[in-house]
Amino acid sequence: MRLRPPRLLVTATLATAALIVAVLLIVLAAARGSSPERPAAIGSPPAAGTTPAVPGPAVTASSAAPAALDDAEQELRDRLSSFELTDCRSATGEAGGTGVAGGATDVRARGVTAALRCAPGVAGAGRPPAEVVVLGYADSAAMAADAARRSSAVVDVGSCENGQTSSEAYLLPSRRTGTFVCDARPGDFTAYWTIDREQAGFIAGSDDPTGLLTWWRAFDPL
């Protein structure tokens, strides 16, 4: 029997090995193509052609814009000194409530055409209140009637100057005149006053009667 030349065996072996390698490459290529795409690393730039999501500001009740002032409220606001009162918002709904008006410093009143709650500006003296309520009356008769009602709602026991409950007429060097009604309670001193020539009323309170009255003497809102 004749032996096959060794070269043929080598050639067959190489062909078999080449076939095996080809099969392995095909399997690896198929496996690589079916593997899921690796997620981008944290902090890596977005892929080309994509727009990164930008979170918007959270909307909360406190960030909502206050309701716009109506014509009567805006007219009243325009009369006020921007140095004395700022950040005014509507309070007409409170002043014109259907309930029966209460004590001397109750916001509710008849004959009010517009009402505002404002923050006091930088005080020249004394201790300003946290806020000031401004009442605009339809006419002088409505203002006088409301001032009289508030005066009758308190029992005069002394002097507002001394931090006591009282109802008084006042006259300041700035030629402002009107009615001043103060309601003193433990830890709370609240005052209502009118500026007669402007047909307007004001309400402010503090736990410091002396500081509030010192501020009020220099307070010239109209």
trRosetta pair geometry for C-beta under 8 A, 3 or more apart (Angstrom, degrees):
i j d omega theta_ij theta_ji phi_ij phi_ji
4 8 5.3 -78 162 55 115 134
4 9 6.8 119 104 -42 119 94
5 8 5.4 100 71 -4 83 98
6 9 5.6 -55 -159 35 48 113
6 10 6.4 47 149 -21 75 103
7 10 5.7 -54 -152 36 35 113
7 11 6.3 36 152 -21 67 106
8 11 5.7 -53 -147 35 33 111
8 12 6.4 32 155 -18 66 105
9 12 5.9 -56 -149 36 30 109
9 13 6.3 31 153 -20 64 107
10 13 5.7 -56 -150 35 31 112
10 14 6.4 29 154 -18 66 105
11 14 5.8 -54 -149 36 31 109
11 15 6.4 32 153 -20 64 106
12 15 5.6 -55 -149 35 32 113
12 16 6.4 33 153 -20 66 104
13 16 5.7 -55 -151 35 32 111
13 17 6.3 30 153 -17 66 106
14 17 5.7 -54 -146 38 33 110
14 18 6.2 35 154 -22 66 105
15 18 5.7 -53 -148 34 30 112
15 19 6.5 33 152 -21 63 105
16 19 5.7 -55 -154 33 32 113
16 20 6.6 31 151 -19 66 103
17 20 5.7 -53 -150 34 34 111
17 21 6.4 34 153 -18 67 104
18 21 5.8 -53 -148 36 32 111
18 22 6.3 35 153 -22 65 106
19 22 5.7 -54 -150 34 31 113
19 23 6.5 31 153 -19 64 104
20 23 5.8 -55 -152 34 32 112
20 24 6.5 31 152 -18 66 105
21 24 5.7 -56 -150 36 33 111
21 25 6.4 34 153 -20 66 105
22 25 5.8 -54 -150 34 31 111
22 26 6.5 32 152 -19 64 104
23 26 5.7 -55 -152 34 32 111
23 27 6.4 31 152 -19 66 105
24 27 5.7 -54 -148 36 33 111
24 28 6.2 30 155 -17 67 106
25 28 5.8 -55 -145 38 31 109
25 29 6.2 31 156 -20 65 108
26 29 5.8 -57 -148 37 29 111
26 30 6.4 27 155 -18 64 107
27 30 5.9 -59 -151 37 29 109
27 31 6.3 28 153 -19 65 107
28 31 5.6 -55 -147 36 32 111
28 32 6.2 31 156 -19 66 106
29 32 5.8 -54 -146 36 30 110
29 33 6.4 27 156 -17 64 109
30 33 5.9 -58 -148 38 30 110
30 34 6.5 16 159 -10 65 112
31 34 6.2 -68 -148 42 28 102
31 35 6.6 40 154 -41 65 101
32 35 5.9 -44 -150 10 32 116
40 44 4.5 -134 174 69 104 130
40 46 7.6 -167 27 -115 178 42
40 47 7.4 -140 -66 -44 138 89
41 44 4.5 95 62 -29 80 121
46 50 4.7 -119 158 83 121 113
46 51 7.6 81 114 -147 163 3
46 52 4.9 -155 -40 -64 144 94
47 50 5.0 63 67 6 81 125
57 63 7.6 -155 141 177 121 166
58 63 7.8 133 98 8 69 152
59 63 6.3 -130 -148 72 48 125
59 64 7.6 62 -174 -69 89 80
60 63 4.9 88 55 8 79 102
60 64 7.6 -120 97 -23 47 81
61 64 5.8 -38 -161 2 39 118
66 89 4.9 -89 -177 -121 151 120
66 90 7.7 170 164 13 109 88
67 89 7.5 93 51 -164 76 96
67 90 5.8 -44 81 18 111 132
69 73 3.8 -134 -167 101 101 118
69 74 4.5 139 108 -61 122 77
69 77 6.1 -25 -159 -10 174 141
69 88 7.4 29 -76 109 137 103
69 89 7.8 -149 -73 -145 92 36
69 90 5.8 169 -109 -68 67 94
69 116 7.8 -3 -117 -100 124 108
70 73 5.1 88 50 15 68 106
70 74 6.9 -133 97 -7 30 93
70 90 7.3 68 2 -108 85 128
70 92 7.4 -51 31 20 120 155
70 114 7.6 -149 70 -113 97 107
71 74 5.8 -57 -144 37 27 109
71 75 6.3 30 156 -22 63 106
72 75 5.7 -52 -149 33 30 113
72 76 6.6 29 153 -16 63 104
72 92 7.3 88 88 -95 119 149
72 113 5.1 -127 -166 147 139 95
72 114 3.9 -166 134 -64 99 118
72 136 7.1 -170 166 81 97 139
73 76 5.7 -55 -151 37 33 110
73 77 6.2 34 151 -20 66 106
73 88 7.9 -179 172 134 100 119
73 90 5.5 -39 -122 -105 163 85
73 92 6.1 -105 -72 -33 112 125
73 114 4.6 -180 -82 -155 54 119
73 115 7.6 -39 -107 52 95 33
73 116 6.2 126 -155 -72 95 97
74 77 5.4 -52 -145 37 34 114
74 78 6.3 38 154 -24 65 104
75 78 5.8 -52 -149 32 29 113
75 79 7.0 31 151 -21 60 103
75 114 7.0 163 60 -7 91 165
75 136 7.9 129 93 -172 94 172
76 79 5.8 -56 -159 29 35 113
76 80 7.1 36 148 -27 65 103
76 113 7.9 165 -55 92 123 94
76 114 4.4 -164 -16 98 140 136
76 115 8.0 -21 93 -77 171 14
76 116 6.2 -171 107 -19 126 122
76 134 6.5 159 158 122 123 123
76 136 4.3 -118 -103 -43 129 146
76 200 7.7 137 -147 -112 104 119
77 80 5.8 -55 -157 23 39 114
77 88 5.1 -173 -114 72 111 151
77 116 6.3 124 -77 -84 88 157
79 198 7.4 142 159 -160 136 116
79 200 7.9 -169 109 -64 140 147
79 222 5.9 5 149 -129 98 97
80 84 6.9 -122 175 71 90 104
80 85 4.9 -50 165 57 133 126
80 88 7.1 115 50 -53 156 148
80 116 7.9 -96 -29 65 152 154
80 118 7.2 -149 167 -80 166 169
80 134 6.8 -57 -82 -112 134 168
80 221 5.4 -28 -145 172 86 97
80 222 6.5 -55 -109 -84 50 71
81 84 4.0 62 80 15 114 107
81 85 6.5 103 70 20 67 82
81 121 7.8 -81 113 -2 98 143
81 220 6.8 53 -7 104 154 72
81 221 5.3 -145 25 -155 99 42
81 222 6.9 -133 -20 -70 90 22
82 85 7.4 -80 -122 67 26 59
82 86 6.5 62 -166 -89 66 81
82 121 7.7 93 142 -73 42 137
83 121 5.1 174 161 118 44 176
83 122 7.7 -55 -177 40 79 85
84 120 6.9 -46 173 -150 59 71
84 121 5.1 -116 -130 18 12 119
84 219 6.2 109 -152 -158 121 74
84 220 6.4 -140 -78 72 148 50
84 221 4.4 -148 108 -103 146 66
85 88 6.3 47 146 -64 109 107
85 118 4.0 28 -173 143 109 149
85 119 7.1 138 -159 70 59 42
85 120 6.4 -44 -100 -110 60 43
85 121 6.4 -84 -43 -24 19 92
85 132 6.2 -92 -111 59 114 129
85 134 7.2 39 -148 -45 167 136
85 221 5.5 37 -18 -136 119 113
86 118 6.5 131 56 -173 26 98
86 119 5.2 -38 71 69 80 96
86 120 7.8 31 23 137 81 9
86 121 5.7 98 -15 -79 105 82
87 118 6.4 134 76 -151 62 62
87 119 4.5 22 55 16 117 115
88 116 4.3 -3 -169 -177 113 131
88 117 6.9 152 -151 75 60 39
88 118 4.1 -23 -93 -91 82 96
88 119 8.0 -135 -65 14 49 65
88 134 7.4 -30 -131 26 125 129
89 116 6.8 137 65 -157 30 76
89 117 5.5 -22 61 60 85 91
89 118 7.8 164 15 -80 59 51
90 93 6.8 56 140 2 109 95
90 115 7.5 75 -174 83 55 70
90 116 6.8 -58 -112 -109 26 62
90 117 7.8 3 85 17 20 87
91 94 4.8 -41 -176 36 79 118
91 95 6.0 78 127 -22 85 100
91 107 6.5 -100 163 -167 121 139
91 115 4.1 -83 89 120 90 101
91 116 5.6 137 19 -130 103 9
91 117 4.6 106 -52 -28 129 89
91 133 6.1 -104 104 -138 168 95
92 95 5.6 -57 -143 41 36 108
92 96 5.7 10 165 2 72 115
92 112 7.2 -174 -137 128 74 111
92 114 5.5 -53 -87 -140 118 46
92 115 4.7 152 -84 36 50 85
92 116 8.0 8 -43 -58 77 50
93 96 6.4 -66 -132 52 23 93
93 97 7.1 60 157 -69 56 75
94 97 6.1 -17 -165 -37 32 110
94 107 4.7 1 134 112 113 144
94 108 6.9 -112 152 -69 65 70
94 115 6.6 -108 63 97 90 144
95 107 5.3 -98 -85 152 67 90
95 108 6.0 156 -151 -113 37 37
95 109 5.7 -30 -166 36 92 84
95 112 4.4 -81 148 100 130 159
95 115 3.7 135 -16 -24 142 155
95 135 6.1 152 -126 -117 145 99
96 108 7.6 172 -50 -135 8 75
96 112 6.1 -138 -66 75 82 107
96 115 7.6 -170 -19 5 83 124
97 108 5.0 -67 44 -105 106 117
99 108 6.4 -89 76 -102 90 167
100 108 7.9 112 125 116 23 149
101 106 5.4 153 -171 96 75 137
101 108 4.2 -157 -107 105 78 104
101 109 5.8 72 -112 -89 143 42
101 110 7.1 -101 -28 -22 139 80
101 149 7.0 48 97 140 138 143
102 106 3.8 140 57 -71 89 148
102 108 6.8 86 11 46 76 116
102 153 7.7 101 143 -155 49 147
103 106 5.3 127 53 -28 56 100
103 150 7.7 67 153 -138 49 74
103 153 5.0 159 -149 153 54 134
103 154 7.4 76 -169 -68 96 79
103 183 6.5 72 148 -102 128 157
104 150 4.3 91 -138 -170 68 89
104 151 7.4 81 -117 -69 110 24
104 153 4.7 -175 -58 80 73 118
104 154 4.9 2 -45 -43 139 111
104 167 7.7 -142 -122 -85 139 103
104 181 4.6 -137 -169 140 128 130
104 182 7.8 29 120 93 149 4
104 183 5.0 166 58 -51 124 120
104 190 7.7 150 91 101 99 105
104 192 5.6 -153 156 16 85 129
105 150 7.7 92 -52 -148 37 119
105 181 7.6 -161 -61 105 74 105
105 183 5.3 -114 -14 22 117 134
105 190 4.2 13 -97 131 169 130
105 191 7.2 70 -96 53 117 6
105 192 5.3 -166 -100 -42 65 106
105 203 5.4 125 -157 -147 82 117
105 205 6.9 75 -174 -67 153 114
106 109 7.6 150 99 -54 88 77
107 115 6.8 99 -178 -179 104 153
107 133 5.7 -115 -113 -163 99 159
107 135 7.8 173 -160 -75 67 113
107 203 6.7 -123 -93 32 68 159
109 112 4.9 92 81 -34 99 120
109 135 6.1 30 44 -149 145 149
109 146 4.6 35 -161 -132 122 133
109 149 7.9 158 -132 66 88 138
109 201 7.5 62 -7 56 176 151
110 142 6.7 -129 114 -153 76 97
110 145 7.0 -47 77 106 111 124
110 146 6.6 -169 54 -80 70 98
111 137 5.2 18 132 -152 102 91
111 138 4.9 -108 -168 18 79 106
111 139 7.4 -86 -168 38 118 68
111 141 7.6 -138 -135 97 152 73
111 142 2.6 -174 178 -158 147 124
111 143 7.1 -130 117 -45 134 43
111 145 6.6 105 -2 60 151 119
111 146 6.3 -134 54 -40 118 116
112 115 5.6 16 168 -50 134 106
112 135 5.2 -73 -122 -162 118 99
112 136 6.7 99 -160 68 73 51
112 137 6.1 -58 -101 -99 50 56
112 138 7.5 -124 -86 -26 6 81
112 142 7.5 -173 -52 152 41 130
112 146 7.7 72 -54 -78 91 157
113 136 5.3 -63 62 105 90 98
113 137 6.8 90 5 -179 91 14
113 138 5.1 119 -44 -78 110 69
114 135 8.0 156 88 -158 51 40
114 136 4.3 8 59 46 89 124
115 133 6.7 -2 -174 -176 103 93
115 134 6.6 167 -154 85 54 57
115 135 5.2 -8 -107 -106 93 63
115 136 6.9 -152 -72 20 46 75
116 133 7.2 164 85 -155 48 49
116 134 4.5 -2 55 52 96 105
117 131 5.5 9 -177 171 92 134
117 132 7.6 157 -156 79 49 40
117 133 5.7 -24 -100 -100 69 70
117 134 7.9 -171 -79 17 22 76
118 131 6.5 150 77 -162 36 82
118 132 5.2 -26 66 63 90 89
118 133 7.9 156 20 -93 74 22
118 134 6.2 25 3 -11 119 116
119 130 7.9 -56 -126 161 76 50
119 131 5.9 -55 -94 -109 51 74
119 132 7.8 125 -131 18 7 83
120 123 6.6 26 140 -63 127 93
120 128 4.1 -146 89 -177 153 137
120 129 6.4 113 -17 56 134 68
120 131 7.4 -173 -16 -124 81 25
120 132 5.7 89 -64 -18 89 116
120 204 8.0 50 -55 -124 125 136
120 215 7.7 16 -172 175 161 134
120 219 7.6 -61 -136 -120 120 120
123 126 6.0 -101 170 68 137 77
123 127 7.3 132 83 -129 172 13
123 128 4.3 -162 -58 -39 131 111
123 215 5.2 -48 -143 -126 133 104
123 218 7.4 105 -167 81 78 127
123 219 8.0 -36 -125 -78 88 89
124 218 4.8 -119 61 153 117 152
125 214 5.2 -103 132 154 101 101
125 215 6.4 -167 92 -91 64 48
125 217 7.5 -35 79 66 126 101
125 218 5.2 112 37 -5 104 149
126 210 7.8 -154 -133 133 94 60
126 211 4.9 133 -172 -172 77 55
126 212 6.7 134 172 -84 127 5
126 213 7.1 -154 -127 74 141 40
126 214 3.0 170 -85 93 108 94
126 215 3.3 -135 93 -46 133 68
126 216 7.3 -64 94 5 174 56
126 217 7.5 133 -33 32 141 92
126 218 7.0 180 11 25 116 114
127 206 6.3 128 106 -156 109 153
127 208 5.1 18 65 83 150 140
127 211 2.8 9 23 166 114 129
127 212 6.3 -46 75 -57 87 50
127 214 7.2 65 11 59 65 109
127 215 5.9 -99 60 -37 33 126
128 212 7.9 84 -136 -117 20 60
128 215 4.9 162 -83 -147 56 152
128 219 8.0 123 -113 -84 94 120
129 132 6.2 118 67 -68 121 73
129 204 4.1 -172 2 -173 156 103
129 205 5.8 99 -133 58 132 38
129 206 5.1 -122 -98 -59 81 95
129 212 6.3 44 -59 -120 92 103
129 215 7.5 -176 -16 90 69 154
130 206 8.0 153 -9 -93 76 74
131 204 7.4 -160 97 -121 44 79
132 202 5.8 -19 -176 -162 106 105
132 203 7.2 150 -164 72 56 49
132 204 4.9 -24 -110 -81 77 107
132 221 7.6 -158 126 -80 158 151
133 202 6.7 145 79 -160 60 49
133 203 4.0 -4 54 53 113 102
133 204 7.3 -169 22 -64 72 56
134 200 6.5 -17 -170 -173 89 115
134 201 7.6 147 -162 82 43 50
134 202 5.9 -14 -104 -103 59 76
134 221 7.4 -144 -103 143 124 155
135 146 7.7 -121 132 126 152 163
135 200 6.5 151 80 -164 59 61
135 201 4.0 -10 58 61 115 97
135 202 7.2 -151 19 -66 82 31
135 203 7.5 59 -19 -12 109 99
136 199 7.1 54 -161 114 63 89
136 200 5.7 -24 -102 -109 58 86
137 140 7.5 106 101 -87 132 21
137 142 4.4 178 -174 92 111 110
137 143 4.0 -158 23 -62 169 87
137 146 7.0 -148 -100 13 128 136
137 199 4.8 -117 60 169 101 92
137 200 6.8 -160 7 -88 87 33
137 201 6.9 70 -37 -7 108 101
138 142 4.7 78 45 0 91 155
139 142 5.4 101 53 8 66 99
139 143 7.3 -128 103 -1 38 92
139 199 6.5 -73 -163 -138 21 143
140 143 5.5 -56 -148 39 37 113
140 144 6.1 37 155 -21 70 106
140 196 7.2 47 -136 -170 105 79
140 199 5.5 -98 -78 -99 61 104
141 144 5.8 -53 -144 37 30 109
141 145 6.3 30 156 -19 64 107
142 145 5.8 -54 -146 36 29 111
142 146 6.4 26 156 -16 63 107
142 199 7.9 58 63 -165 95 106
143 146 5.9 -59 -149 38 29 107
143 147 6.3 28 155 -18 66 108
143 194 5.8 115 176 -139 114 138
143 196 7.2 153 120 -127 141 58
143 199 5.2 -148 -35 -150 145 67
143 200 7.5 -26 -113 -12 134 13
143 201 6.4 174 -140 -43 94 104
144 147 5.7 -54 -145 38 31 111
144 148 6.3 31 156 -20 65 107
145 148 5.8 -54 -147 36 29 111
145 149 6.4 32 153 -21 63 105
146 149 5.6 -51 -148 34 33 114
146 150 6.4 30 155 -16 65 106
146 201 6.7 -89 103 -41 133 158
147 150 5.8 -57 -148 39 31 109
147 151 6.3 34 153 -23 65 106
147 178 7.6 -138 -114 180 149 88
147 179 4.1 113 -169 47 130 152
147 181 7.4 176 -156 -22 71 123
147 192 7.9 -172 -119 126 69 113
147 194 5.3 -51 -82 -24 131 138
147 201 7.2 -166 -72 -99 90 125
148 151 5.6 -52 -146 34 31 113
148 152 6.4 26 157 -15 64 107
149 152 6.0 -62 -151 39 28 106
149 153 6.5 33 150 -30 63 108
150 153 5.5 -52 -150 25 35 118
150 154 7.5 17 160 -10 63 102
150 167 7.6 158 115 -114 78 120
150 179 7.8 131 72 124 115 132
150 181 4.9 -172 132 35 111 170
150 192 5.5 -78 176 81 157 149
151 154 6.8 -71 -163 35 32 97
151 167 3.9 105 -141 -159 86 151
151 179 6.5 -82 -61 -175 119 134
151 181 5.5 -132 -86 -91 61 123
153 181 7.9 58 56 -177 96 146
154 165 5.3 -154 -174 175 120 109
154 166 7.2 -85 123 -22 138 1
154 167 5.7 152 63 -43 120 105
154 181 6.1 161 5 -168 140 104
154 182 7.9 106 -143 75 170 40
154 183 5.9 -136 -102 -92 126 84
155 165 6.5 45 71 114 64 134
156 165 6.7 -147 -119 118 32 80
156 166 4.9 59 -138 -129 85 60
156 167 5.6 -89 -79 23 111 83
157 164 5.4 -119 86 172 89 117
157 165 5.2 52 26 62 102 94
157 166 7.0 -111 44 -70 53 76
158 162 5.6 -79 145 67 126 126
158 164 3.2 16 65 94 123 161
158 165 7.1 87 37 53 86 53
158 166 5.8 -95 77 -62 53 117
159 162 4.5 76 71 14 98 100
159 164 5.6 66 50 47 42 111
159 166 5.5 18 -125 -43 19 165
159 168 7.5 44 -142 -56 67 143
160 163 7.5 47 -173 -77 39 17
160 164 6.9 -113 -81 60 27 60
160 166 4.8 -123 -42 58 75 117
160 168 6.0 -118 4 14 118 130
160 180 5.9 -93 10 132 167 119
160 182 3.9 125 -117 6 105 142
160 191 6.9 77 -152 -110 131 116
160 209 8.0 -159 -180 -166 63 116
160 213 7.1 151 142 -98 94 127
161 213 6.8 126 -123 -162 49 162
163 182 8.0 -121 -148 147 30 145
163 184 5.7 108 159 -116 65 141
163 189 6.0 -69 -149 -107 85 143
163 209 3.4 124 -111 84 100 168
163 210 6.9 -44 -62 -45 117 70
164 182 7.5 95 89 95 37 121
164 184 5.3 -96 -143 19 24 152
165 182 6.2 -152 -127 101 39 76
165 183 5.6 24 -118 -130 97 40
165 184 4.7 -128 -50 28 70 87
166 181 7.6 -154 99 -142 48 46
166 182 5.6 17 48 49 75 98
167 179 7.1 -7 -172 -175 88 101
167 180 7.4 165 -154 89 43 53
167 181 4.8 -1 -111 -109 82 83
167 182 7.9 -167 -76 24 43 60
168 179 7.5 154 85 -159 39 57
168 180 4.9 -19 68 65 88 98
168 181 7.7 170 24 -79 60 43
169 177 7.3 8 178 -173 94 91
169 178 7.4 -168 -150 106 66 26
169 179 6.1 -44 -102 -102 61 57
169 180 7.3 133 -128 16 11 84
170 176 7.8 0 108 110 101 87
170 177 6.8 -179 89 -144 58 51
170 178 6.2 -11 53 62 92 66
170 179 7.6 127 12 -133 86 11
170 180 4.7 51 -22 -17 125 126
170 193 7.1 -20 28 -143 136 125
171 175 8.0 -17 -166 -135 84 31
171 176 7.6 163 -150 85 41 52
171 177 5.0 -4 -103 -103 73 90
172 175 7.3 -58 80 14 72 16
172 176 4.6 4 45 55 113 95
172 177 7.6 -160 19 -71 70 47
172 217 6.7 170 -127 -149 123 67
174 220 5.8 -141 -155 -107 171 124
176 195 5.5 -52 -154 -131 107 96
176 197 7.7 -119 -127 24 58 110
176 220 7.4 -155 -41 -120 142 84
177 195 7.9 100 62 -149 38 51
177 196 5.4 -28 89 20 83 123
177 197 7.5 80 45 -20 85 96
178 193 5.6 99 104 173 127 85
178 194 3.7 -159 -166 83 126 75
178 195 5.3 -84 -47 -92 144 24
178 196 4.7 -177 -91 -31 79 83
179 193 6.5 -171 91 -143 52 58
179 194 5.0 37 39 23 83 110
179 196 7.9 93 -7 -65 75 98
180 191 6.6 -17 -168 -167 86 112
180 192 7.7 160 -155 86 40 50
180 193 4.5 -3 -106 -104 69 105
181 191 6.9 151 83 -157 49 60
181 192 4.7 -8 61 60 102 95
181 193 7.1 -180 23 -76 63 56
182 189 6.6 -4 -173 -174 109 88
182 190 7.1 160 -154 86 61 43
182 191 4.6 -23 -101 -101 81 85
182 192 7.9 -172 -77 24 38 60
182 209 7.9 71 -172 -135 141 110
183 189 7.6 164 83 -154 52 44
183 190 5.0 -13 59 64 99 93
183 191 7.5 -175 20 -80 68 38
184 188 7.8 156 -158 92 39 59
184 189 5.2 -1 -112 -112 74 83
184 209 6.8 3 -112 -85 111 136
185 188 4.6 -4 68 65 98 100
185 189 7.6 -171 34 -75 58 44
187 207 5.2 -20 -172 -132 62 109
188 205 6.4 -3 -168 -176 84 123
188 207 6.2 -38 -84 -96 42 71
189 205 6.5 164 87 -154 46 72
189 206 5.8 -23 64 69 94 69
189 207 6.9 124 14 -126 87 20
189 208 7.4 -106 35 68 126 19
189 209 4.1 173 -102 -82 177 87
189 212 6.1 -168 97 29 118 149
190 203 6.9 9 180 -172 102 90
190 204 7.2 -175 -149 97 65 34
190 205 3.7 -23 -101 -98 83 107
191 203 7.2 177 90 -145 48 49
191 204 5.9 -10 58 61 90 76
191 205 7.1 165 15 -85 62 55
191 212 6.8 159 3 143 126 131
191 213 8.0 117 -45 -83 157 75
191 216 7.1 -22 80 -87 157 154
192 201 6.4 6 -175 180 93 112
192 202 7.0 167 -151 84 51 49
192 203 5.1 -14 -99 -97 79 81
193 201 6.9 173 91 -152 34 69
193 202 5.6 -14 60 56 79 95
193 216 7.6 102 11 -163 153 130
194 200 6.9 153 -154 87 67 44
194 201 4.8 -37 -97 -97 74 78
194 202 7.7 166 -91 14 28 74
195 198 4.4 16 102 34 111 115
195 200 5.3 0 49 63 98 94
195 201 7.9 -172 15 -85 66 33
195 202 7.6 46 -15 -11 96 111
195 221 7.8 -151 -23 57 152 95
195 222 5.9 166 94 41 162 134
196 199 7.5 23 -176 -69 35 45
198 222 4.7 44 -108 125 159 162
200 222 6.4 140 38 -48 151 154
202 221 7.2 131 -85 23 141 149
204 212 6.7 173 118 -157 111 115
204 216 7.4 180 62 -85 139 106
205 212 7.5 -40 -170 -116 22 152
206 209 7.1 170 82 -72 102 32
206 211 6.3 -118 143 81 154 103
206 212 4.0 -178 31 -65 135 120
208 211 3.7 17 122 28 124 120
208 212 6.0 148 89 -21 71 86
209 212 5.8 -60 -145 38 28 110
209 213 6.2 21 162 -14 67 109
210 213 6.1 -59 -145 39 27 106
210 214 6.3 28 156 -19 64 108
211 214 5.8 -55 -146 36 29 111
211 215 6.4 30 155 -17 63 106
212 215 5.8 -57 -152 38 30 111
212 216 6.2 33 151 -24 66 108
213 216 5.3 -49 -142 34 34 116
213 217 6.7 43 157 -28 63 97
214 217 6.1 -46 -154 22 30 113
214 218 7.5 8 155 2 58 105
215 218 6.5 -78 -163 47 34 96
215 219 5.9 44 147 -43 73 112
216 219 5.1 -50 -138 21 35 122
